[in-house]
Amino acid sequence: MRRRLARLVFSLPGTLVLMLALFVASIAARQTSAPAPASIPAPAQPTAPIPESVSACLACHEDEAMELAFSDGTAMSLFVDVAAFTRSVHAGQLTCTDCHAKYDDDHPMGTAFESRRAYTLNSYELCKRCHFDTYTRTLESVHYEFLKLGVESAPICTDCHGAHNIADPHEKRAMVSRSCAACHEEVNATYASSVHGHALVEDNNGDVPACADCHTHHQVQLPGTTRFRLNSPETCIRCHGDETLMAKYGISTTVAQTYLADFHGVTASLSKHLTDDQQRIVVTCNDCHGVHDIASPALKGAEAMKATVQQVCSSCHQDAAPTFPAAWLSHYPPSPRNAPLVWAVESMYRFFIPFAVIGLILNLGLHVYRMSAGR
Amino acid sequence: MTRKNTVEYVVRFSRWARVQHAAIIVLFTLLLVTGLPQKWPGAAASVWIVDHLGGIFAARWLHRMTGIVFSGLVVAHLTVAITGLLSGRTKPTMFLGKKDFSDAINNLRYYAGYAEVPPKFGRYDYRQKFEYWGLIFGSIVMVVTGFILYFPGTLARLLPAELIPAAKVMHSYEALFAFLIVLIWHIAGAHLAPESFPIDTSIFTGRIRKDKLKHEHPLEYEELFKEP
């Protein structure tokens, strides 16, 4: 019986039937197990009924004059703006005690914290109860390194996201940069005047990178390291290598390929995964285009770009002649108009290599044929 | 000239020729191993090779040092070859003549079955000559473009800087070409071909079997063993 079954399964029609059955089963399984499109409950309208547990808190905390005094003499308002909370991303999902867990009806009035910041630092870890993965990422950030060193102003969850008024960070991209600007004011001012920042701030353009798109959101690294530098082309190429995105702005994606194919691009590609001490500085996108002050090369003009390239080349190639930067083809792929010599050499090999290789293979094939058949 | 009664051998390659061949094997392999990963830096194999060589800067150092030794070999070869020819110590057996082109056509006709016998070859057949001259010109291209890439700043002071990317393209494609030729033509032709399989040892030992010489280089054989 078993053998007959095995024979059936391994026979050709048997195999086909089995495969068909598995295929149908896999489709059925996929349909049943497919996660329903993530349903994000629409933020409750300000008119939405307030749960009893919340209104109990509001009985006191709707008082705008309510304050908590700290031991350093400052005070914090304990007023909760209900309207702001009901507009927040957590409205309808969380109630007061989900975060303020220690507080019940007769909670202490006037806990002894030294300052407002001490209170905030003491309570921000509440977020990790739900957002644990995000929280762990922050532990690897340079911001957390500062916090560990005792720098109290290092940013924590609520500094960027707020508390009662948390908005969906995916919808409010401009908010990301504004959050960073709270501390990195100067950088933000430079960024806002760049081609990317201008589009984000003035036109609310969602395509351009905000701070976190290059620096990451929660795992922010120190940008001065060689590793960050050598990975920066990859950061730029995420957008500048995307043809559909670049087509919208009439930007060529060859900027990425031409850099990567260049001598320095090869160095960056082959050493970006190494630890810092094994790397040496190579030229990357930022050196010619800037960092936070990136300008459109088209608006900057060819002459200004050439002058920049000249300066960048000579910062390492001190012996270089003024003509040396012409070795860089300015991201243009070789063509009869741009770099005809390079184009001619390339075209010659592109024709000659397949021609010669196919010819040699045919010759060898014929040789073997004659030896075996014509003997 | 001859040995034993059973198998007779003829000296085919001088010690200098054998040393050069061995050196080429080592240098060519080293140059490919350190060079090809730079042609395809995105490939996982390239990253693996470069890491095991101690990083891209170490790999480039090794590539350049090997290149310098290779350049020395090219210069030495040309010097010996030219002085040998000028002094009359060596015969001009490697030069291409009209016969080589007609041999190529006739040999292809033989392979395809349009001729009964293959053409009679001399000391070097047309394939060996084409490969030799390909190697000579390829080596010169690699040495010249290699030095341009080694000292781009110096070149830009003397000549137009567009020669630098042109040299880079040429160095890269010529390397690929040489690699493919050696892979397909030289190893397959000289070692895996039905007559030579598994390996033609004459370039390593310097000797060739007398009957093999008669079969593959009949004109040279006739000249060597002319009836007085």
Interface residues (C-beta under 8 A of the other chain):
Chain A: L260 F263 G265 V266 T267 S269 L270 S271 H273 L274 Q278 R280 H317 D319 A320 A321 T323 F324 P325 A326 A327 W328 L329 P334 A339 L341 V342 V345 E346 Y349 R350 F352 I353 A356 V357 L360 I361 N363 L364 L366 H367 V368 Y369 R370 M371 S372 G374
Chain B: P37 Q38 P41 G42 S46 V47 V50 D51 G55 I56 F57 L108 Y110 Y111 A112 G113 L149 P152 G153 T154 A156 R157 P160 A161 E162 L163 I164 P165 A166 K168 V169 M170 Y173 E174 L176 F177 L180 I181 I184 W185 A188 G189 A193 P194 E195
